[in-house]
Amino acid sequence: MQLGKYPRAKLAQLPTPLEFMPRLTKALGGPKLWVKRDDCTGLATGGNKTRKLEFLLGEALAQGADTLITLGAVQSNHVRQTAAAAAKYGLKCEIVLEKRLSQTNEAYERNGNILLDKMLGANLRYVPGGTAMMPAAEAVADEIRGRGGRPYVIPGGGSNPVGALGYIDSAQEILRQSGEMGFAVDTVVVATGSTGTQAGLVVGFEAAQSGVDVLGICVRQPGPVQEEAVFKLVEPTADFVGLKHAIARERVMADGGYVGEGYGVPTTGMIEALDMAAKLEGLLLDPVYSGKAMAGLIDLARKGKWRADQSVVFIHTGGQAGLFAYEPVLGGPR
Ligand SMILES: *Cc1c(COP(=O)(O)O)cnc(C)c1O
C-alpha cells in the first residue's frame, strides 16, 4: 500500500529505531522483547502524534489553513506535538483543554506538557471535565472564521483516517526493519486511547497480510468498549486507503485490565513498569500511556501469554514530558 499520494508535511525523524531489550527480556524470561522508538520522532520531545500530524498538517496546508485547532486533556501529548507542528510551519494554534482529572496538583497544572504548550506559542482555553470537546473546538473554528481566519480542526489525538495513515506507515516500517534484522514479529503491544494509533497499525499489518497481532492496552475504558471504538476507525481508514479485503472484527484486540481507576490515574503496575524500563533498559516511559501499556506487557509475559521464542514489539509512543507533571507521584520521598 502506497501512502505517497497523500499530502504530507515533514515533521518526524523516520525511520525510528527498532531495538532489542535484552535485560527486560531476561528479567521476564521471555518472550523476546523489542521496542519501536516512536518516542524518538523528534518533534518537541517526540511521540506518536507526530506521525499522524505529518498527514493532518499535510492536509491542512493543502487546504490553505492558517490556524490549527485541537483539543485534549491538560497533560495531552497530542496538544504539545500539534503546538510544535503549528510553530514549525508558521501556523497559529488554538487549544481546548479539558480539566478531565478531578484530583490534580501544581505540577500537573503547570509543568510537563502544559509548560511546553505555552513555550510553543499555543493559545490555551480551558473547559470543565465532561465538556463535549469536538463541539467546543468547532465553536473556536467558527470564531476564527468570523475573524477571516482559515482554521483546520484536528480531532482528539489526531484520530481519524487521515491521522491513522501515520500508523499504517509505522506498521510498514516495523515489517521492513524486522525483516532486515531477521526476525518475525508475533505481536505488537501499544497503548490505546483515542484509537488512531491502533487502528492505523491494524490496517497496516492486515493490508500487508503479515499475520502480526496488534494488542492494545487500554488507558481509559474497558477492553470491549475500546475494541468497538478502534474498529469504528479501522473500517473508514481501510476504505480511505482503498483496501480491497475486509478486516475481521476479531483482528482488533484490546485489554482493559490495566486502566486502574481511570485515565491518567496512576497504578502500581504503571509505577513498576516505569521503574523496570528505566533501570533495566535506560528507557523512560510515561505515566498515562506507555507506562500502563508496559504494565500490561509485563503482566501478560509473566502469565505466559507468549512462548520464550516469540517476538513482541512494544511501541514506545512517547509522552515523557508528562513525567514532570507526575513528579509528586514518581519522585519518591523528599
Ligand atoms: C496519544 C497517546 C497514545 C495513544 O494513542 P491513540 O492514537 O490516542 O490511541 C499512546 N501513548 C502516548 C504517549 C500518547 O500521547
The ligand as a MOL file (V3000), in Angstrom:
LIG
                    3D

  0  0  0     0  0            999 V3000
M  V30 BEGIN CTAB
M  V30 COUNTS 15 15 0 0 0
M  V30 BEGIN ATOM
M  V30 1 C -1.9770 9.6500 22.4710 0
M  V30 2 C -1.0110 8.7130 23.0420 0
M  V30 3 C -1.2110 7.3210 22.9520 0
M  V30 4 C -2.4450 6.6940 22.3990 0
M  V30 5 O -2.6000 6.8330 21.0120 0
M  V30 6 P -4.0660 6.9410 20.4210 0
M  V30 7 O -3.8500 7.0490 18.9630 0
M  V30 8 O -4.6770 8.1530 21.0450 0
M  V30 9 O -4.8280 5.7200 20.7950 0
M  V30 10 C -0.2430 6.4910 23.4540 0
M  V30 11 N 0.8630 6.9910 24.0490 0
M  V30 12 C 1.0820 8.3000 24.1590 0
M  V30 13 C 2.3110 8.7410 24.8460 0
M  V30 14 C 0.1530 9.2110 23.6630 0
M  V30 15 O 0.3830 10.5190 23.8030 0
M  V30 END ATOM
M  V30 BEGIN BOND
M  V30 1 1 1 2
M  V30 2 1 2 3
M  V30 3 2 2 14
M  V30 4 1 3 4
M  V30 5 2 3 10
M  V30 6 1 4 5
M  V30 7 1 5 6
M  V30 8 2 6 7
M  V30 9 1 6 8
M  V30 10 1 6 9
M  V30 11 1 10 11
M  V30 12 2 11 12
M  V30 13 1 12 13
M  V30 14 1 12 14
M  V30 15 1 14 15
M  V30 END BOND
M  V30 END CTAB
M  END
